[in-house]
């Protein structure tokens, strides 16, 4: 028979319970995190941290990055973009822009 470690918490008003610190650490929980509860086939309640955005992609959902995405989309929508057949054409175009700026 496997040995379990138990953590105790008391149910409070409005159905609130404090998740013990050891469990918060094991689940890497922080204030504001969402949790999922489900009951398994044996009647046990399983708690899982909901990760809607994988941690390695969280940078994409920062307000700063989303602002840059909106700006880029506005440029695309307004036609303020250039397409090139190859890298050499792009570099030539950039060089021309640089020469124009220096003139």
C-alpha positions as CSV (number, residue, x, y, z in Angstrom):
1,X,0.0,0.0,0.0
2,X,1.4,3.4,-1.0
3,X,2.0,6.1,1.6
4,X,0.2,9.4,1.1
5,X,1.0,12.8,2.5
6,X,-2.0,14.6,3.7
7,X,-2.6,18.3,4.0
8,X,-5.4,19.8,6.0
9,X,-7.6,22.8,5.3
10,X,-10.9,24.0,6.7
11,X,-13.9,25.0,4.7
12,X,-14.9,28.6,5.4
13,X,-18.0,30.7,4.6
14,X,-19.0,30.8,1.0
15,X,-17.3,27.5,0.3
16,X,-13.8,28.9,0.6
17,X,-10.8,26.8,1.6
18,X,-7.1,27.8,1.8
19,X,-4.9,25.6,-0.3
20,X,-1.9,24.6,1.9
21,X,1.4,26.2,0.9
22,X,3.0,22.8,0.1
23,X,0.3,22.1,-2.4
24,X,0.5,25.6,-3.9
25,X,4.2,25.1,-4.4
26,X,3.8,21.6,-5.9
27,X,1.2,23.0,-8.4
28,X,3.2,26.2,-8.9
29,X,0.1,28.2,-8.0
30,X,0.0,32.0,-7.7
31,X,-2.7,34.5,-6.9
32,X,-5.1,34.8,-9.8
33,X,-4.4,31.3,-11.2
34,X,-7.4,29.3,-12.4
35,X,-8.0,25.8,-11.1
36,X,-10.0,22.9,-12.5
37,X,-11.8,20.5,-10.2
38,X,-13.1,17.1,-11.4
39,X,-14.3,14.0,-9.7
40,X,-12.6,10.8,-10.8
41,X,-14.3,7.3,-11.2
42,X,-13.5,6.5,-7.5
43,X,-15.1,9.7,-6.2
44,X,-11.9,11.6,-5.5
45,X,-11.6,15.2,-6.3
46,X,-8.7,16.1,-8.5
47,X,-7.4,19.7,-8.6
48,X,-5.3,20.9,-11.6
49,X,-3.9,24.3,-12.4
50,X,-5.4,25.6,-15.6
51,X,-2.8,26.8,-18.1
52,X,-4.6,28.5,-20.9
53,X,-1.3,29.8,-22.3
54,X,1.8,27.5,-22.2
55,X,4.5,29.2,-20.1
56,X,6.9,29.2,-23.1
57,X,4.4,31.3,-25.1
58,X,3.3,33.7,-22.3
59,X,5.5,36.5,-23.8
60,X,3.2,36.6,-26.8
61,X,0.2,37.6,-24.6
62,X,1.9,40.5,-22.8
63,X,0.2,43.8,-23.4
64,X,3.3,45.2,-25.0
65,X,3.5,42.4,-27.5
66,X,-0.2,42.5,-28.3
67,X,0.1,46.3,-28.9
68,X,2.9,45.6,-31.4
69,X,0.7,42.9,-33.1
70,X,-2.1,45.4,-33.5
71,X,0.3,48.0,-34.9
72,X,1.7,45.4,-37.4
73,X,-1.8,44.4,-38.4
74,X,-2.8,48.0,-39.0
75,X,0.2,48.5,-41.2
76,X,-0.8,45.4,-43.2
77,X,-4.4,46.5,-43.5
78,X,-3.3,50.0,-44.7
79,X,-0.9,48.6,-47.3
80,X,2.2,49.9,-45.5
81,X,4.2,46.7,-46.3
82,X,6.6,45.6,-48.9
83,X,7.1,42.1,-50.3
84,X,10.3,40.9,-51.9
85,X,11.1,37.9,-54.1
86,X,14.4,37.3,-52.3
87,X,16.7,38.6,-49.6
88,X,18.9,40.4,-52.0
89,X,16.0,42.6,-53.3
90,X,15.0,43.4,-49.7
91,X,18.6,44.5,-48.8
92,X,18.8,46.6,-52.0
93,X,15.6,48.3,-51.0
94,X,16.8,49.0,-47.5
95,X,20.1,50.3,-48.8
96,X,18.2,52.8,-51.1
97,X,16.1,53.9,-48.1
98,X,19.3,54.4,-46.1
99,X,20.8,56.5,-48.9
100,X,17.7,58.6,-49.3
101,X,17.7,59.3,-45.5
102,X,21.4,60.3,-45.6
103,X,20.9,62.7,-48.6
